[in-house]
């Protein structure tokens, strides 16, 4: 884990951390093996608005946590790369469309003005 969640000042309860393996290979964590560290900072003054969110006072993993874990499909690193590649292709296609619009819109506007001028000349 490169960086983790922030624990807001005023939080009270058991910390629950979700891990996601983005690698294409399995990583086994032995039961009760340490896998992260926590840093605490002493504030120079009390925080103006201490944490009071839905996790305040949690006593462990909730039914909601278990539901999210079992129903969430994690992307692998390969999946992320594939998604970013598709996004890059879409941006390239969009850039081409915008390029075509940059010359076709003035052409269409000029044609429309010419048609209006002809109509005005004929009617006038």
C-alpha positions in Angstrom: 0.0 0.0 0.0 1.5 3.3 -1.1 -0.7 5.6 0.8 -3.8 4.9 2.9 -6.9 6.4 4.2 -6.9 9.4 6.5 -8.3 8.9 10.0 -10.1 12.1 10.8 -9.5 13.9 14.2 -12.1 12.9 16.7 -12.7 9.4 15.2 -13.4 6.8 17.9 -13.8 3.1 17.1 -12.1 0.1 15.5 -10.4 0.9 12.2 -11.5 -1.2 9.3 -9.2 -1.1 6.2 -10.2 -2.5 2.9 -7.3 -3.9 0.7 -7.6 -4.4 -3.0 -5.0 -6.3 -5.0 -4.6 -4.7 -8.4 -1.8 -7.1 -9.5 -2.6 -9.9 -11.9 -1.2 -12.4 -9.3 -2.5 -13.5 -5.9 -0.9 -12.0 -2.8 -1.4 -14.0 0.4 -1.5 -12.3 3.7 -1.0 -14.6 6.6 -3.7 -14.4 9.3 -2.9 -11.6 11.8 0.2 -10.6 9.9 1.0 -6.9 10.1 0.4 -5.1 6.8 0.2 -1.4 7.6 1.3 1.3 9.9 -0.6 4.2 11.5 0.9 7.6 12.2 -0.6 9.8 14.9 0.0 13.6 15.0 -0.6 15.7 18.0 -2.5 18.8 17.1 -1.5 22.2 18.5 -5.2 23.0 19.2 -8.4 21.1 19.3 -10.0 20.5 15.9 -13.0 22.8 15.1 -15.2 20.0 13.8 -14.3 16.5 15.1 -15.3 13.5 12.9 -19.0 12.6 13.4 -19.6 10.4 10.3 -21.2 7.0 9.9 -18.1 5.1 11.1 -18.0 6.9 14.4 -18.0 4.3 17.2 -17.8 1.3 14.9 -17.0 -1.9 16.7 -15.7 -3.9 13.8 -16.8 -5.1 10.3 -20.5 -4.3 9.7 -23.0 -6.1 7.5 -22.6 -3.3 5.0 -18.8 -3.8 4.8 -19.3 -7.5 4.1 -21.9 -6.7 1.4 -19.6 -4.3 -0.2 -16.7 -6.7 -0.1 -18.7 -9.6 -1.7 -20.5 -7.4 -4.3 -17.5 -5.3 -5.4 -15.6 -6.5 -8.4 -12.0 -5.2 -8.2 -10.1 -4.2 -11.3 -6.8 -5.7 -11.9 -3.8 -3.6 -12.9 -4.2 -5.1 -16.4 -7.9 -4.0 -16.4 -6.9 -0.5 -15.4 -4.4 -0.3 -18.2 -7.0 -1.6 -20.7 -9.5 0.9 -19.5 -7.0 3.8 -19.8 -6.1 2.6 -23.3 -9.7 2.7 -24.3 -10.1 6.1 -22.8 -7.0 7.3 -24.8 -8.5 6.0 -28.0 -11.8 7.7 -27.3 -10.0 11.0 -26.7 -8.1 10.6 -30.0 -11.4 10.0 -31.8 -13.0 13.0 -30.1 -10.0 15.2 -31.1 -10.5 14.2 -34.7 -14.2 15.0 -34.5 -13.5 18.4 -33.0 -10.9 19.0 -35.8 -13.5 18.2 -38.5 -16.0 20.6 -36.7 -13.4 23.4 -36.7 -13.6 23.7 -40.5 -17.1 22.4 -41.2 -19.0 24.8 -38.9 -17.6 27.9 -40.5 -18.3 26.4 -43.9 -21.9 25.6 -43.0 -22.4 29.1 -41.5 -21.0 30.7 -44.6 -23.3 28.6 -46.8 -26.3 29.5 -44.7 -25.5 33.2 -45.0 -25.1 32.8 -48.8 -28.5 31.1 -49.0 -30.2 33.8 -46.9 -28.5 36.5 -49.1 -29.8 34.8 -52.3 -33.4 34.6 -50.8 -33.3 38.2 -49.7 -32.0 39.3 -53.2 -34.8 37.3 -55.0 -37.5 38.6 -52.7 -36.2 42.2 -52.7 
